[in-house]
Amino acid sequence: MNRCSSPITDAWIAVAESLGEFLSQWEKFPAGRVQVIRNGIDCSKFKADRTQRSLVRQELGVADEVPFVGIIAALRSEKNHTAFIQMAERLRDRFPTTHWVIVGDGPERASIEAEIAKRGLND
């Protein structure tokens, strides 16, 4: 549909350089009409807070010394939560105390939960 609308489209917006390159190289959109507007986050707003860290770990039942790995993202296919789940499975025996957490919601929730269950990572 995008390719069909190309003659009447002024520009395509990508949220990262890599997506812009994909649109022009693989989708064959004219490079001059692909614009990148980064989906930026002001990282200075997210400073480490030991009190919050302890509260979250307490709420989840994760001791301070236990490794804790997470992903925060919309549960959509392009976020590739499957790669995160596969990594958790691969590292489970090597780092058995590590806690893995996925934070988010979206249309892929059911399939992500099914993938977690299939790999025996529900706990």
N, C-alpha and C positions, 0 to 999 in steps of 0.2 A: 504494500500500500504506500509506504514511504517513497519507494522508487517511482511509482506511478505519479505521485504528487510532486516529484522533483522539479518539473518545469514551472510550477506555480508557487514554489516554496522559496522564501527569501533567505532563510537560514535554518540550520539545525543546531540545537544547543546540546553540548556534551558537558558532563560535570567533572571530567578529568581528561588530561592529555591523551591517555591511552584509549579512552572511549572515542575521542575526536579522531584519532588515527584509525580506529576500527571503522568508524562511519565512512571515512573517505577511502580507506584501502579495501575493506571487505564489502561494505554496503554500496560502494561506488558513488557516494554523494560527492559533489564537487567540493574539493578541499577549501576553496575560497569562500564557501558558504557554510562551513562547519565552524562554529564558534565555541570556545571553551569558557565556561563560567564555573569555576571551581566551587564545589560544595564544601566550603571551608567551615571550620569550627575554631573558635577562639579558645585555644588550649589554656590560656592564662586563667580562664574561669574554672578550670578543673585542677585544683591543687590538692596534693595529698593531705588527708585529714585522718589522723590516727584514731580519733574518737569514732568517726563514721566507719572506718575500716573495722574496728572492733565490734561495733554494733551490727554490721552486716554479717560478719563472720559468726557472731553469737546467734543471730537470727537463723542462719543457715546451718548452725552446728559444726562449724569448721574452726578448729583450733588455730591460734596465731601462727604456729610454726609449720602448718600444713600448706603445701603448694596449692595455689588457687588460680585457675586459668578460666577466663571468660570471654565471651563475645557479646557485644551489644549491637543489635542491628534489626532492621525490619526483617521478618521471616518471609523473604522472597527468594526465588531461585538464584537471582544474580548475586546474592550475598554469599552463596556457596557454603551453607552451614554443613553440608555433607563433608567437606574437607575438614572442618573442625571436629566433626564426629569421628571421622576416620583417624585423625591424629590422636584423639582421646583413646580410641581402641588400640592403636599401635603402641601407645605409651603406657597403657594400663598395667602391664606386668612389670615394666621397668621402674615405674613410679606409682606404686599401688595406693599411696595415700593421697595422691593429687585429686582435687575436686575440680570438676569441669562444669561450667554453668553457661547456659544460653539465656540471654535476656532479650525479650522482644515479643512481637506478635505480628501476625500477618497471614496471608493466604497459604503459606507452606507449613503452617503449624502442625497440622495432622501428619503430613508426610515426614517432617522432622522428628516428631514424637515416635512415629512408626520405625524410622531408621535407628533411633536410639534404642528402642525396645528390641529390634532385630539383632542388634550388636550386644545386647545384654548390658547396657550402660544406664539403665533407669535409676540406679541408686546414686 
